[in-house]
Amino acid sequence: MKTNPRLAALAQEFADNKAGLDYLDILAGTEGRDLTATEREAYDGAITRMDVIAADIEKVNAASKRHDAVADVTATITGAGVKTRTENVVDRSLVTYDPASASKPYRPAVVVEDLGTELKTRAKVGLDIANGRITRDAGDEILGRALAHGVAADGTAPVTIEGDLIKFVDAQRYAVNAARALPLPDNHAPTFKRPRLTQHTTVATQATEGDVLSSQRLQNTGDTVTKLTKGGVLALSEQEIDWTDPAMLGLAIQDLAEQYAIATDTTLTDAISTSAAVGTYANKTILSLTPASDDLVPAIASAAATVYGNAKKLADTLFVSVDRWAVLASLVDSDGRPLFPTLSGSAFNAAGSNGLGVASFTGFSIMGLKVVVDPNFASNSWIVAVSQLCEFYEQNKGLLSINVPSTLEVQYAYRGYVAANVYTQGLSPFRAS
């Protein structure tokens, strides 16, 4: 049975509109935002047009079958002398992508025979982005990076895996685990507001009986918190999945999840460090990078007092970078004993509890402050903090996979939405003297 030109044209237009929708989805996703009003109009228009096309395809397909049946009967009666009408089929080939038109919004075509160059261009862009074939060039502001393929430099993976995979990475989210964890608001917007009190009510002594009591309105403001999209993607060929050790796929997905953990933890540590640097050094405690034990203890107490003065909350956490953790572990008292020894040590000083050793980043405290060591803090970081004023919002969307038949690949992505909101009032960092 011959291909019906009208049916082919409708199918191609449907595919073009679908590619345009994919393009807009990918564009908004890579930029971490919602669709603009113009893009939303184009998106809704494409969906409406696809519904119409789908209905037309069903009608044309049914009519084509009927006509083909009649044509077969006619051919048997009239023989080879029957003349057929030549169809003028529109060329549906996709044009070469032109970066100069990239800033124009995608507009679905309404008439098949008048399919514009822009629509065909946008459809090709959507398809090429979806298949990871387009990379970002100078002057091109919308295209994403090409996908990484395979799990080895030469594109191949080991046939068998002996033992566990050795990796030099720490995916523990130390800062995130210590902060106040909150669900990400589902407000369908890239930002949300956190209310903060700016003016209290007042209470005072009544001057005399019958006098009006002290009165002042309660005022608050909204601090804007921005959502971020964190994620990574990897394309594995069908051959890699089928011909290598089954554990390889699991290792690749696990590594994506670990890299997601590191990236999201860095979002919070960066926010803490940035908030700690806000304002003048008047709210920061001066401390040498190699302090003596009799300098560190007063500095911690002073920083804790600063936090309470600003936040009216008691500090409960000491955030430190790895190099500052090493300094803490090496401190000794005037008799040469470890200032914060492990429980198995021969000496124990009251300033340390549960022991500060070099075999773990967790499980110890100093002067009542839980010590949180995080390798994602920049060097020379030690910050006395109220953990409840370090907020971390997250919607972990987890693993997403999609088959790409044209290249016999499976694309795996691990992604999520996060936001950090840290109040500078709840932080008091040390500043090197």
C-alpha positions as CSV (number, residue, x, y, z in Angstrom):
1,M,0.0,0.0,0.0
2,K,1.4,3.4,-1.0
3,T,2.1,6.1,1.6
4,N,-0.6,8.7,1.7
5,P,1.1,12.1,1.2
6,R,-1.4,13.9,3.4
7,L,-1.0,11.3,6.1
8,A,2.8,11.6,5.9
9,A,2.6,15.4,6.1
10,L,0.3,15.3,9.2
11,A,2.7,12.8,10.9
12,Q,5.7,15.0,10.1
13,E,3.9,18.1,11.5
14,F,3.0,16.2,14.6
15,A,6.6,15.2,15.1
16,D,7.8,18.8,14.5
17,N,5.4,20.1,17.1
18,K,6.4,17.4,19.6
19,A,10.1,18.3,19.0
20,G,9.2,21.9,19.7
21,L,7.6,20.9,23.0
22,D,10.7,18.9,24.0
23,Y,12.9,21.9,23.1
24,L,10.9,24.2,25.4
25,D,10.9,21.6,28.3
26,I,14.7,21.2,28.0
27,L,15.3,24.9,27.7
28,A,13.4,25.7,30.9
29,G,14.9,22.7,32.6
30,T,18.6,23.6,31.8
31,E,18.0,27.2,32.9
32,G,16.1,26.2,36.0
33,R,13.0,28.4,35.4
34,D,9.4,28.3,34.3
35,L,8.3,29.1,30.7
36,T,7.9,32.7,29.9
37,A,4.5,34.0,28.8
38,T,5.5,33.9,25.1
39,E,7.0,30.3,25.5
40,R,3.8,29.2,27.4
41,E,1.6,30.5,24.6
42,A,3.7,28.6,22.0
43,Y,3.7,25.5,24.2
44,D,-0.1,25.6,24.6
45,G,-0.5,26.3,20.9
46,A,1.6,23.3,20.0
47,I,-0.5,21.0,22.3
48,T,-3.7,22.3,20.8
49,R,-2.4,21.8,17.2
50,M,-1.2,18.3,18.0
51,D,-4.7,17.3,19.3
52,V,-6.2,18.5,16.0
53,I,-3.5,16.7,14.0
54,A,-4.1,13.5,15.9
55,A,-7.8,13.6,15.0
56,D,-7.0,14.4,11.3
57,I,-4.6,11.5,11.2
58,E,-7.3,9.1,12.3
59,K,-9.7,10.5,9.7
60,V,-7.2,10.5,6.9
61,N,-6.0,7.0,7.8
62,A,-9.5,5.6,7.7
63,A,-10.3,7.4,4.4
64,S,-7.0,6.3,2.9
65,K,-7.8,2.6,3.6
66,R,-11.2,3.0,2.0
67,H,-9.7,4.7,-1.1
68,D,-7.0,2.1,-1.5
69,A,-9.6,-0.6,-1.4
70,V,-11.6,1.1,-4.2
71,A,-8.4,1.8,-6.2
72,D,-7.5,-1.9,-6.0
73,V,-10.9,-2.9,-7.4
74,T,-10.7,-0.2,-10.1
75,A,-7.2,-1.4,-11.2
76,T,-8.6,-4.9,-11.7
77,I,-11.3,-3.6,-14.0
78,T,-9.5,-1.0,-16.0
79,G,-6.0,-2.5,-16.1
80,A,-2.8,-0.6,-16.7
81,G,-4.5,2.1,-18.6
82,V,-5.8,4.0,-15.6
83,K,-4.1,7.3,-15.1
84,T,-3.2,8.5,-11.6
85,R,-2.8,12.1,-10.2
86,T,0.7,13.3,-9.3
87,E,0.8,14.8,-5.8
88,N,2.9,17.9,-5.0
89,V,4.4,16.9,-1.7
90,V,6.0,19.6,0.5
91,D,9.7,19.0,1.3
92,R,9.8,18.1,5.0
93,S,13.5,18.0,5.4
94,L,14.9,19.9,8.4
95,V,17.1,22.9,7.8
96,T,20.5,23.5,9.2
97,Y,20.5,25.2,12.6
98,D,21.2,28.9,12.5
99,P,22.3,30.4,15.8
100,A,21.2,33.8,14.7
101,S,17.5,32.7,15.1
102,A,18.0,31.1,18.5
103,S,16.6,34.0,20.4
104,K,13.3,33.8,18.6
105,P,10.5,32.0,20.5
106,Y,9.3,28.7,19.0
107,R,6.0,29.0,17.2
108,P,4.0,26.0,16.0
109,A,3.0,26.1,12.4
110,V,-0.7,26.1,11.7
111,V,-0.7,25.0,8.0
112,V,1.3,22.0,6.9
113,E,2.1,23.3,3.5
114,D,3.4,26.6,5.0
115,L,5.7,25.1,7.5
116,G,8.2,27.9,8.1
117,T,12.0,27.6,8.4
118,E,11.9,28.8,12.0
119,L,9.6,26.0,13.1
120,K,11.8,23.4,11.3
121,T,14.8,25.0,12.9
122,R,13.4,25.0,16.4
123,A,12.2,21.4,16.0
124,K,15.7,20.3,14.9
125,V,17.2,22.1,17.9
126,G,14.8,20.3,20.2
127,L,15.6,16.9,18.8
128,D,19.3,17.5,18.7
129,I,19.3,18.7,22.3
130,A,17.3,15.7,23.4
131,N,19.7,13.4,21.8
132,G,22.8,15.3,23.1
133,R,24.1,16.1,19.6
134,I,24.5,19.9,20.0
135,T,27.1,21.6,22.1
136,R,27.4,25.2,23.2
137,D,29.2,27.5,20.8
138,A,30.2,31.2,21.1
139,G,27.1,33.4,20.6
140,D,24.8,30.5,21.2
141,E,23.0,31.2,24.5
142,I,20.4,28.4,24.7
143,L,22.1,25.1,23.9
144,G,23.3,22.7,26.5
145,R,26.5,20.6,26.7
146,A,26.8,17.4,24.7
147,L,26.2,14.3,26.9
148,A,29.1,12.3,28.2
149,H,29.0,8.8,26.7
150,G,30.1,5.6,28.3
151,V,31.8,4.9,31.6
152,A,35.5,4.7,30.4
153,A,37.8,7.1,28.6
154,D,37.9,4.8,25.5
155,G,34.1,4.3,25.5
156,T,34.3,0.8,26.8
157,A,33.6,-0.8,30.2
158,P,35.2,-3.8,31.9
159,V,33.7,-7.1,31.0
160,T,33.8,-8.2,34.6
161,I,34.2,-6.4,37.9
162,E,36.4,-7.8,40.6
163,G,35.7,-6.5,44.0
164,D,34.4,-3.0,44.8
165,L,35.1,0.1,42.7
166,I,37.8,2.3,44.2
167,K,36.8,5.9,44.2
168,F,38.4,8.9,45.8
169,V,35.3,10.8,46.8
170,D,33.3,11.7,49.9
171,A,29.6,12.1,49.2
172,Q,28.6,12.5,52.9
173,R,26.5,15.7,53.2
174,Y,27.9,16.7,56.6
175,A,26.6,20.3,56.5
176,V,23.2,19.3,55.1
177,N,22.8,16.6,57.8
178,A,23.5,19.2,60.5
179,A,21.3,22.0,59.1
180,R,17.5,22.4,59.4
181,A,16.1,20.2,56.6
182,L,12.8,21.4,55.1
183,P,10.7,20.3,52.1
184,L,10.9,22.6,49.1
185,P,7.7,24.5,48.7
186,D,5.7,23.5,45.7
187,N,4.6,27.0,44.7
188,H,5.2,26.5,40.9
189,A,7.7,29.4,40.9
190,P,11.5,29.7,40.9
191,T,11.5,31.6,44.2
192,F,9.6,31.7,47.5
193,K,9.4,33.9,50.5
194,R,10.5,33.2,54.1
195,P,8.8,35.6,56.6
196,R,11.1,37.4,59.0
197,L,10.1,39.7,61.9
198,T,11.4,43.2,61.6
199,Q,9.5,44.9,64.5
200,H,8.2,43.5,67.7
201,T,5.3,44.5,69.8
202,T,6.1,46.3,73.0
203,V,5.3,45.8,76.7
204,A,6.1,48.5,79.3
205,T,5.0,49.6,82.8
206,Q,1.6,51.4,82.9
207,A,2.3,54.9,84.1
208,T,-0.9,55.3,86.1
209,E,-4.2,53.6,86.3
210,G,-6.3,54.2,83.3
211,D,-3.4,55.2,81.0
212,V,-3.0,53.5,77.6
213,L,-0.7,50.6,77.6
214,S,2.4,50.5,75.5
215,S,1.5,49.6,71.9
216,Q,3.5,48.9,68.7
217,R,2.5,47.0,65.7
218,L,4.1,43.7,64.6
219,Q,6.0,44.0,61.3
220,N,7.6,41.5,59.1
221,T,9.2,41.1,55.7
222,G,9.7,38.3,53.2
223,D,13.2,37.1,52.4
224,T,13.4,35.8,48.8
225,V,14.8,32.2,48.5
226,T,15.8,31.0,45.0
227,K,15.4,27.4,43.9
228,L,18.2,25.7,42.1
229,T,18.2,22.7,39.8
230,K,21.1,20.3,40.4
231,G,21.6,17.3,38.2
232,G,23.9,15.3,36.0
233,V,23.3,13.0,32.9
234,L,25.2,10.1,31.4
235,A,24.5,8.2,28.2
236,L,25.2,4.5,28.1
237,S,25.1,2.5,24.9
238,E,22.9,-0.6,24.8
239,Q,26.1,-2.6,24.1
240,E,27.7,-1.4,27.3
241,I,24.6,-2.3,29.3
242,D,24.2,-5.7,27.7
243,W,27.9,-6.8,27.2
244,T,29.5,-5.7,30.5
245,D,29.1,-6.7,34.1
246,P,25.6,-6.0,35.3
247,A,27.1,-4.1,38.2
248,M,28.5,-1.4,35.8
249,L,25.1,0.2,35.3
250,G,24.6,0.3,39.1
251,L,28.0,1.8,39.6
252,A,27.3,4.6,37.0
253,I,24.0,5.5,38.6
254,Q,25.5,5.4,42.1
255,D,28.3,7.8,41.0
256,L,25.7,10.2,39.6
257,A,23.8,10.1,42.9
258,E,27.1,10.7,44.8
259,Q,28.0,13.7,42.6
260,Y,24.5,15.1,43.2
261,A,25.1,14.8,47.0
262,I,28.4,16.7,46.7
263,A,26.9,19.4,44.5
264,T,23.9,19.9,46.8
265,D,26.0,20.0,50.0
266,T,28.2,22.6,48.4
267,T,25.1,24.7,47.8
268,L,24.6,24.9,51.6
269,T,28.3,25.3,52.6
270,D,28.6,28.2,50.1
271,A,25.5,29.8,51.5
272,I,26.9,29.5,55.0
273,S,30.2,31.0,54.0
274,T,28.6,33.8,52.1
275,S,26.3,34.7,55.0
276,A,29.2,34.6,57.4
277,A,31.0,37.1,55.3
278,V,28.1,39.6,55.3
279,G,28.6,42.9,57.2
280,T,31.7,44.2,58.9
281,Y,34.2,42.2,61.0
282,A,32.6,43.7,64.1
283,N,30.5,40.5,64.4
284,K,33.5,38.2,63.8
285,T,36.0,36.9,66.3
286,I,39.7,37.4,65.7
287,L,41.6,34.2,66.0
288,S,45.0,33.1,64.8
289,L,45.1,30.3,62.2
290,T,47.4,28.4,64.6
291,P,45.9,29.4,67.9
292,A,47.1,28.3,71.3
293,S,44.7,26.4,73.5
294,D,44.1,29.3,75.8
295,D,43.2,31.4,72.7
296,L,40.7,29.0,71.2
297,V,38.5,28.5,74.2
298,P,37.8,32.2,74.8
299,A,37.3,32.7,71.0
300,I,34.6,30.1,70.9
301,A,32.9,31.5,73.9
302,S,33.1,35.0,72.4
303,A,31.7,33.9,69.1
304,A,28.8,32.0,70.9
305,A,28.0,35.2,72.8
306,T,28.0,37.2,69.6
307,V,25.5,34.7,68.0
308,Y,23.2,34.9,71.0
309,G,23.4,38.7,70.9
310,N,22.3,38.9,67.3
311,A,19.9,35.9,67.0
312,K,18.7,35.5,70.6
313,K,19.4,31.8,70.2
314,L,22.2,29.7,71.7
315,A,24.8,28.4,69.3
316,D,24.9,24.6,68.9
317,T,27.3,24.0,66.0
318,L,30.9,24.7,65.0
319,F,31.3,24.4,61.2
320,V,34.9,23.8,60.2
321,S,36.9,23.1,57.0
322,V,39.2,20.1,56.9
323,D,42.3,22.2,57.6
324,R,40.7,23.8,60.7
325,W,39.7,20.3,61.9
326,A,43.3,19.3,61.6
327,V,44.3,22.3,63.7
328,L,41.7,21.4,66.4
329,A,42.9,17.8,66.5
330,S,46.5,19.0,67.0
331,L,45.9,21.5,69.8
332,V,47.6,20.7,73.2
333,D,47.4,22.3,76.6
334,S,50.2,23.8,78.6
335,D,51.4,20.3,79.6
336,G,51.5,19.1,76.1
337,R,48.4,16.9,76.3
338,P,45.8,16.8,73.5
339,L,43.3,19.5,74.2
340,F,40.5,17.4,72.7
341,P,41.7,13.8,73.1
342,T,39.9,10.7,72.1
343,L,38.3,8.6,74.8
344,S,41.0,6.0,74.4
345,G,43.7,8.7,75.1
346,S,45.6,8.6,78.4
347,A,44.5,12.1,79.3
348,F,41.1,13.8,79.1
349,N,40.4,17.5,79.3
350,A,37.0,19.0,80.2
351,A,36.9,21.2,77.1
352,G,36.4,18.1,74.9
353,S,33.7,15.5,75.0
354,N,33.3,12.2,73.1
355,G,36.8,12.8,71.9
356,L,38.2,14.5,68.8
357,G,40.3,12.1,66.7
358,V,41.5,11.9,63.2
359,A,39.6,8.8,62.2
360,S,36.2,10.4,61.9
361,F,34.6,13.8,61.0
362,T,31.6,13.2,63.2
363,G,30.6,12.3,66.8
364,F,32.4,14.9,68.9
365,S,31.8,18.3,70.4
366,I,33.7,21.2,71.8
367,M,32.4,23.3,74.7
368,G,28.9,22.0,73.9
369,L,29.1,22.8,70.2
370,K,28.6,19.9,67.8
371,V,31.7,20.0,65.5
372,V,30.6,19.6,61.8
373,V,33.6,19.1,59.5
374,D,32.8,19.4,55.8
375,P,35.3,19.1,53.0
376,N,33.1,21.5,50.9
377,F,34.0,24.4,53.1
378,A,36.8,26.6,51.8
379,S,40.1,26.4,53.7
380,N,40.4,28.5,56.9
381,S,36.7,28.2,57.7
382,W,35.4,27.9,61.2
383,I,32.0,29.3,62.0
384,V,30.0,29.2,65.3
385,A,26.4,28.8,64.3
386,V,22.8,28.1,65.2
387,S,22.0,25.1,63.0
388,Q,18.2,25.9,62.9
389,L,19.1,29.2,61.2
390,C,20.8,27.3,58.4
391,E,17.9,26.1,56.3
392,F,18.2,23.6,53.5
393,Y,15.2,22.9,51.2
394,E,15.2,20.0,48.8
395,Q,13.0,18.0,46.4
396,N,15.2,15.0,45.4
397,K,13.6,13.9,42.1
398,G,16.1,11.0,41.9
399,L,16.9,9.0,38.8
400,L,15.3,9.6,35.3
401,S,16.0,7.4,32.3
402,I,15.0,7.6,28.6
403,N,15.7,5.4,25.7
404,V,17.2,6.9,22.5
405,P,16.4,4.4,19.7
406,S,18.3,6.3,17.0
407,T,21.6,5.7,18.8
408,L,20.8,2.6,20.8
409,E,21.5,4.5,24.0
410,V,19.9,4.9,27.4
411,Q,20.3,8.4,29.0
412,Y,20.4,8.4,32.8
413,A,19.9,11.6,34.7
414,Y,20.0,12.2,38.5
415,R,18.4,15.5,39.5
416,G,16.7,17.5,42.2
417,Y,15.6,21.0,43.3
418,V,17.4,22.7,46.2
419,A,17.5,26.0,48.0
420,A,19.5,27.3,50.9
421,N,18.5,30.1,53.3
422,V,21.0,31.1,55.9
423,Y,20.6,33.9,58.4
424,T,23.7,35.9,59.1
425,Q,22.4,36.7,62.6
426,G,23.0,33.0,63.5
427,L,26.6,32.9,62.5
428,S,29.9,34.2,64.0
429,P,33.0,33.1,62.1
430,F,36.6,33.4,63.2
431,R,38.8,35.9,61.4
432,A,42.5,35.2,61.1
433,S,44.5,37.9,62.9
